[in-house]
Amino acid sequence: MQPTSSVLSDGKVVVPAQNEADSLYQEGFGSKINAGVLKLESFEVLYLQEKGKISVIDEATQRTLSFQELLRLYSDKDEQIWSRYLIYKDIRGRGFVARGSSDGKISFLIYERGSYFKKPPSYLAYTVAEGLNDTISGLSEALENAEKKNYSVKLAVVDRRGEIIYYSLSKIDMKGPSSDERGFSAT
C-alpha cells in the first residue's frame, strides 16, 4: 500500500487529500481543519512515518523528509517530543486510540478499544520522564482535572532507555495528624 502524502507547511503537517484525510481521521489520527484537511500532531507524524503510513513532503524544498529529519525538526521546538512519541507509540501499539491532551504536559486522553467516536475517553495518561523534574502538585492537578471528567489516571513513567511502566494513580486519604491531607497511591 502506498503511503499517504502529507505536507509540511509552516511547521505543521497536513494531509490535504480529503479521502486520505478522512481515512486517517477515522482511525483516530489528527484534527480536521478547513475544507476537510487533516492536521497531524508531531507525535502522530512520527508514528505514522515510522509505520510507513505517510510520507511527508517539505513544501519549501519539495523533498520527502525522513523520520530522523522530522525528529530533529520537532526536537528544536519541543524538547519532550521523544517521550511524547514513545508513549503515543506504546498506547497505539496496545490497540488504543490516544489523543494529545491540551494541558501542555505530556499527557494523552485514551479511548477504550473500539470506543473512539462512540464514547468519551476513559483514561488520562500522564507522563513522567526520568531525569525531568515534576511536582506532586502537578500530579495532583492532573488527577483532579481527570476526576472532574471521569477519567482514570495512568501514570506513564519513561526511563532513560525508553522503557515505559504504567501505574494507576488515585487519591487516598492519609490517616495521620490532619485528616484532610491527601496522598497518592501508585499501583
C-alpha positions, 0 to 999 in steps of 0.5 A: 500500500502506498503511503499517504502524502502529507505536507509540511507547511509552516511547521505543521503537517497536513494531509490535504487529500480529503479521502486520505484525510478522512481515512486517517481521521477515522482511525483516530489520527489528527484534527480536521481543519478547513475544507476537510484537511487533516492536521497531524500532531508531531507525535502522530507524524512520527508514528505514522512515518515510522509505520510507513503510513505517510510520507511527508513532503517539505513544501519549501524544498519539495523533498520527502523528509525522513523520520530522523529529519522530522525528529530533529525538526520537532526536537528544536521546538519541543524538547519532550517530543521523544517521550511524547512519541514513545508513549503515543507509540506504546498506547497505539501499539496496545490497540488504543486510540490516544489523543494529545491532551491540551494541558501542555504536559505530556499527557494523552486522553485514551479511548477504550478499544473500539470506543473512539467516536462512540464514547468519551475517553476513559483514561488520562495518561500522564507522563513522567520522564526520568531525569525531568523534574515534576511536582506532586502538585502537578500530579495532583492537578492532573488527577483532579482535572481527570476526576472532574471528567471521569477519567482514570489516571495512568501514570506513564513513567519513561526511563532513560532507555525508553522503557515505559511502566504504567501505574494507576494513580488515585487519591487516598486519604492519609490517616495521620495528624490532619485528616484532610491531607491527601496522598497518592497511591501508585499501583 
